[in-house]
Amino acid sequence: MFYHRKITAIIAAAALSAALLVAGCGESRQAKIDTNDGVTNILDYVNVDFSGKNGEGTAYVNVDYDGIETEMVGGEEKIKEMNEVDDLAELTKYINAVSSISFSIDKNKELSNGDQVVVSVSYDNTAAEAAGVDFGTQKSKTYEVKGLKR
């Protein structure tokens, strides 16, 4: 009886995860997906938006999780092929790797045009290795504050 519940829960969780993977979440801006080099550089999928008045600006980090997931899996065609129950375990590994990603920004308020902000990324190495994903070596990226109102 418990075995049946466990299998049902696993299948339901995997189906939900697969739906999230295909539907995605995040910003609509799409980075160029490169599945040939074997490296998914997370920061290629990060954009920082600035708003507010000069000297009082705020930074917002936007992440294209769709792009990260698509590159990790190997492209949109590969995602479309992954519809079998056997593929759910593999999808779960990818989702665990993406779920482990976190971002920080060194300064996100009281910004002025010309300031520099640094976005840093961290993730669970074990989850990435389990998914067979190489996130590369870039751990941070600097952005220049632009577009604040004078």
Phi and psi in degrees as GROMACS dihedral restraints (atoms count N, CA, C in turn):
[ dihedral_restraints ]
;  ai    aj    ak    al  type     phi  dphi    fc
    3     4     5     6     1   -68.0    20    10
    4     5     6     7     1   -33.0    20    10
    6     7     8     9     1   -62.0    20    10
    7     8     9    10     1   -43.8    20    10
    9    10    11    12     1   -62.1    20    10
   10    11    12    13     1   -43.1    20    10
   12    13    14    15     1   -63.9    20    10
   13    14    15    16     1   -41.0    20    10
   15    16    17    18     1   -64.0    20    10
   16    17    18    19     1   -45.2    20    10
   18    19    20    21     1   -63.1    20    10
   19    20    21    22     1   -44.1    20    10
   21    22    23    24     1   -61.8    20    10
   22    23    24    25     1   -43.0    20    10
   24    25    26    27     1   -64.6    20    10
   25    26    27    28     1   -40.9    20    10
   27    28    29    30     1   -64.4    20    10
   28    29    30    31     1   -44.9    20    10
   30    31    32    33     1   -64.7    20    10
   31    32    33    34     1   -42.1    20    10
   33    34    35    36     1   -63.9    20    10
   34    35    36    37     1   -43.8    20    10
   36    37    38    39     1   -64.5    20    10
   37    38    39    40     1   -41.4    20    10
   39    40    41    42     1   -66.4    20    10
   40    41    42    43     1   -40.1    20    10
   42    43    44    45     1   -64.1    20    10
   43    44    45    46     1   -42.1    20    10
   45    46    47    48     1   -63.5    20    10
   46    47    48    49     1   -43.2    20    10
   48    49    50    51     1   -62.4    20    10
   49    50    51    52     1   -42.2    20    10
   51    52    53    54     1   -63.2    20    10
   52    53    54    55     1   -40.5    20    10
   54    55    56    57     1   -63.4    20    10
   55    56    57    58     1   -41.7    20    10
   57    58    59    60     1   -65.5    20    10
   58    59    60    61     1   -37.8    20    10
   60    61    62    63     1   -63.8    20    10
   61    62    63    64     1   -45.0    20    10
   63    64    65    66     1   -72.5    20    10
   64    65    66    67     1   -44.5    20    10
   66    67    68    69     1   -73.5    20    10
   67    68    69    70     1   -37.6    20    10
   69    70    71    72     1    71.8    20    10
   70    71    72    73     1   173.4    20    10
   72    73    74    75     1  -153.2    20    10
   73    74    75    76     1   160.4    20    10
   75    76    77    78     1   119.0    20    10
   76    77    78    79     1  -166.3    20    10
   78    79    80    81     1   -78.7    20    10
   79    80    81    82     1   155.5    20    10
   81    82    83    84     1   -78.3    20    10
   82    83    84    85     1   -19.0    20    10
   84    85    86    87     1   -61.2    20    10
   85    86    87    88     1   130.1    20    10
   87    88    89    90     1  -108.8    20    10
   88    89    90    91     1   124.3    20    10
   90    91    92    93     1   -80.9    20    10
   91    92    93    94     1   163.4    20    10
   93    94    95    96     1   -72.9    20    10
   94    95    96    97     1   123.1    20    10
   96    97    98    99     1   -87.3    20    10
   97    98    99   100     1   121.4    20    10
   99   100   101   102     1  -116.9    20    10
  100   101   102   103     1   103.8    20    10
  102   103   104   105     1   -95.5    20    10
  103   104   105   106     1     2.9    20    10
  105   106   107   108     1   -87.4    20    10
  106   107   108   109     1   -28.7    20    10
  108   109   110   111     1   -86.3    20    10
  109   110   111   112     1   -11.2    20    10
  111   112   113   114     1    79.9    20    10
  112   113   114   115     1     2.7    20    10
  114   115   116   117     1  -119.3    20    10
  115   116   117   118     1   131.0    20    10
  117   118   119   120     1  -104.7    20    10
  118   119   120   121     1    99.4    20    10
  120   121   122   123     1   -82.2    20    10
  121   122   123   124     1   106.1    20    10
  123   124   125   126     1   -56.1    20    10
  124   125   126   127     1   -41.6    20    10
  126   127   128   129     1   -69.5    20    10
  127   128   129   130     1   -12.1    20    10
  129   130   131   132     1   -66.7    20    10
  130   131   132   133     1   -19.6    20    10
  132   133   134   135     1  -106.7    20    10
  133   134   135   136     1    17.2    20    10
  135   136   137   138     1  -112.0    20    10
  136   137   138   139     1   138.2    20    10
  138   139   140   141     1  -134.4    20    10
  139   140   141   142     1   141.6    20    10
  141   142   143   144     1  -115.0    20    10
  142   143   144   145     1   126.0    20    10
  144   145   146   147     1  -104.9    20    10
  145   146   147   148     1   144.1    20    10
  147   148   149   150     1  -120.2    20    10
  148   149   150   151     1   139.9    20    10
  150   151   152   153     1  -144.4    20    10
  151   152   153   154     1   162.3    20    10
  153   154   155   156     1   106.4    20    10
  154   155   156   157     1  -169.9    20    10
  156   157   158   159     1   -89.0    20    10
  157   158   159   160     1   151.1    20    10
  159   160   161   162     1   -57.4    20    10
  160   161   162   163     1   127.2    20    10
  162   163   164   165     1    93.0    20    10
  163   164   165   166     1   -15.9    20    10
  165   166   167   168     1  -129.5    20    10
  166   167   168   169     1    18.3    20    10
  168   169   170   171     1   -69.9    20    10
  169   170   171   172     1   158.7    20    10
  171   172   173   174     1  -126.4    20    10
  172   173   174   175     1   142.5    20    10
  174   175   176   177     1  -107.2    20    10
  175   176   177   178     1   139.0    20    10
  177   178   179   180     1  -125.3    20    10
  178   179   180   181     1   125.8    20    10
  180   181   182   183     1   -90.9    20    10
  181   182   183   184     1   124.9    20    10
  183   184   185   186     1  -114.7    20    10
  184   185   186   187     1   136.0    20    10
  186   187   188   189     1  -123.6    20    10
  187   188   189   190     1   131.7    20    10
  189   190   191   192     1   -89.9    20    10
  190   191   192   193     1    81.6    20    10
  192   193   194   195     1   -63.9    20    10
  193   194   195   196     1   -32.4    20    10
  195   196   197   198     1   -55.0    20    10
  196   197   198   199     1   -48.9    20    10
  198   199   200   201     1   -63.5    20    10
  199   200   201   202     1   -43.0    20    10
  201   202   203   204     1   -59.4    20    10
  202   203   204   205     1   -50.0    20    10
  204   205   206   207     1   -62.2    20    10
  205   206   207   208     1   -42.8    20    10
  207   208   209   210     1   -63.8    20    10
  208   209   210   211     1   -43.5    20    10
  210   211   212   213     1   -66.5    20    10
  211   212   213   214     1   -41.0    20    10
  213   214   215   216     1   -57.7    20    10
  214   215   216   217     1   -44.6    20    10
  216   217   218   219     1   -72.3    20    10
  217   218   219   220     1   -29.1    20    10
  219   220   221   222     1   117.3    20    10
  220   221   222   223     1    15.1    20    10
  222   223   224   225     1   114.8    20    10
  223   224   225   226     1   166.8    20    10
  225   226   227   228     1   -64.5    20    10
  226   227   228   229     1   -36.7    20    10
  228   229   230   231     1   -62.3    20    10
  229   230   231   232     1   -40.7    20    10
  231   232   233   234     1   -64.8    20    10
  232   233   234   235     1   -38.5    20    10
  234   235   236   237     1   -62.5    20    10
  235   236   237   238     1   -43.9    20    10
  237   238   239   240     1   -62.8    20    10
  238   239   240   241     1   -31.3    20    10
  240   241   242   243     1   -73.8    20    10
  241   242   243   244     1   -21.3    20    10
  243   244   245   246     1   -87.6    20    10
  244   245   246   247     1    74.4    20    10
  246   247   248   249     1  -123.0    20    10
  247   248   249   250     1     1.7    20    10
  249   250   251   252     1   -84.4    20    10
  250   251   252   253     1   154.2    20    10
  252   253   254   255     1   -60.5    20    10
  253   254   255   256     1   -33.5    20    10
  255   256   257   258     1   -62.8    20    10
  256   257   258   259     1   -27.8    20    10
  258   259   260   261     1   -79.7    20    10
  259   260   261   262     1   -12.6    20    10
  261   262   263   264     1   -63.7    20    10
  262   263   264   265     1   -36.3    20    10
  264   265   266   267     1   -64.4    20    10
  265   266   267   268     1   -40.1    20    10
  267   268   269   270     1   -66.4    20    10
  268   269   270   271     1   -43.8    20    10
  270   271   272   273     1   -60.5    20    10
  271   272   273   274     1   -39.8    20    10
  273   274   275   276     1   -61.0    20    10
  274   275   276   277     1   -38.2    20    10
  276   277   278   279     1   -63.0    20    10
  277   278   279   280     1   -42.9    20    10
  279   280   281   282     1   -63.3    20    10
  280   281   282   283     1   -44.0    20    10
  282   283   284   285     1   -64.6    20    10
  283   284   285   286     1   -39.3    20    10
  285   286   287   288     1   -62.1    20    10
  286   287   288   289     1   -39.9    20    10
  288   289   290   291     1   -64.4    20    10
  289   290   291   292     1   -46.2    20    10
  291   292   293   294     1   -65.1    20    10
  292   293   294   295     1   -39.8    20    10
  294   295   296   297     1   -64.0    20    10
  295   296   297   298     1   -23.9    20    10
  297   298   299   300     1   -82.6    20    10
  298   299   300   301     1    -8.7    20    10
  300   301   302   303     1   -75.7    20    10
  301   302   303   304     1   133.7    20    10
  303   304   305   306     1  -137.3    20    10
  304   305   306   307     1   154.5    20    10
  306   307   308   309     1  -124.9    20    10
  307   308   309   310     1   150.2    20    10
  309   310   311   312     1  -138.6    20    10
  310   311   312   313     1   154.1    20    10
  312   313   314   315     1  -128.0    20    10
  313   314   315   316     1   136.4    20    10
  315   316   317   318     1   -71.1    20    10
  316   317   318   319     1   -28.4    20    10
  318   319   320   321     1  -152.0    20    10
  319   320   321   322     1   127.3    20    10
  321   322   323   324     1  -131.2    20    10
  322   323   324   325     1     9.7    20    10
  324   325   326   327     1  -146.3    20    10
  325   326   327   328     1   165.8    20    10
  327   328   329   330     1    56.8    20    10
  328   329   330   331     1    41.4    20    10
  330   331   332   333     1   -91.7    20    10
  331   332   333   334     1   152.4    20    10
  333   334   335   336     1  -123.7    20    10
  334   335   336   337     1   152.2    20    10
  336   337   338   339     1   -54.1    20    10
  337   338   339   340     1   135.6    20    10
  339   340   341   342     1    95.4    20    10
  340   341   342   343     1   -17.9    20    10
  342   343   344   345     1   -62.3    20    10
  343   344   345   346     1   159.6    20    10
  345   346   347   348     1  -113.8    20    10
  346   347   348   349     1   134.6    20    10
  348   349   350   351     1  -122.4    20    10
  349   350   351   352     1   146.6    20    10
  351   352   353   354     1  -115.9    20    10
  352   353   354   355     1   124.1    20    10
  354   355   356   357     1   -99.9    20    10
  355   356   357   358     1   128.0    20    10
  357   358   359   360     1  -115.1    20    10
  358   359   360   361     1   148.1    20    10
  360   361   362   363     1  -121.7    20    10
  361   362   363   364     1   144.2    20    10
  363   364   365   366     1  -139.8    20    10
  364   365   366   367     1   158.9    20    10
  366   367   368   369     1  -159.7    20    10
  367   368   369   370     1   167.5    20    10
  369   370   371   372     1   -83.2    20    10
  370   371   372   373     1   110.4    20    10
  372   373   374   375     1   -58.9    20    10
  373   374   375   376     1   -36.6    20    10
  375   376   377   378     1   -64.1    20    10
  376   377   378   379     1   -42.7    20    10
  378   379   380   381     1   -65.4    20    10
  379   380   381   382     1   -40.9    20    10
  381   382   383   384     1   -64.0    20    10
  382   383   384   385     1   -44.1    20    10
  384   385   386   387     1   -64.1    20    10
  385   386   387   388     1   -40.5    20    10
  387   388   389   390     1   -61.7    20    10
  388   389   390   391     1   -33.0    20    10
  390   391   392   393     1   -85.7    20    10
  391   392   393   394     1    -7.0    20    10
  393   394   395   396     1    71.3    20    10
  394   395   396   397     1    31.4    20    10
  396   397   398   399     1  -106.3    20    10
  397   398   399   400     1   135.5    20    10
  399   400   401   402     1  -107.7    20    10
  400   401   402   403     1   111.6    20    10
  402   403   404   405     1   -87.5    20    10
  403   404   405   406     1     4.4    20    10
  405   406   407   408     1    78.6    20    10
  406   407   408   409     1  -169.9    20    10
  408   409   410   411     1  -107.7    20    10
  409   410   411   412     1   -12.0    20    10
  411   412   413   414     1   -73.8    20    10
  412   413   414   415     1   118.0    20    10
  414   415   416   417     1  -108.9    20    10
  415   416   417   418     1   -10.5    20    10
  417   418   419   420     1  -153.4    20    10
  418   419   420   421     1   160.3    20    10
  420   421   422   423     1  -147.5    20    10
  421   422   423   424     1   138.7    20    10
  423   424   425   426     1   -98.6    20    10
  424   425   426   427     1   136.4    20    10
  426   427   428   429     1  -123.6    20    10
  427   428   429   430     1   142.6    20    10
  429   430   431   432     1   -94.2    20    10
  430   431   432   433     1   133.8    20    10
  432   433   434   435     1   -70.9    20    10
  433   434   435   436     1   127.0    20    10
  435   436   437   438     1  -141.9    20    10
  436   437   438   439     1   157.5    20    10
  438   439   440   441     1    81.3    20    10
  439   440   441   442     1     9.7    20    10
  441   442   443   444     1   -75.7    20    10
  442   443   444   445     1   145.4    20    10
  444   445   446   447     1   -71.7    20    10
  445   446   447   448     1   143.8    20    10
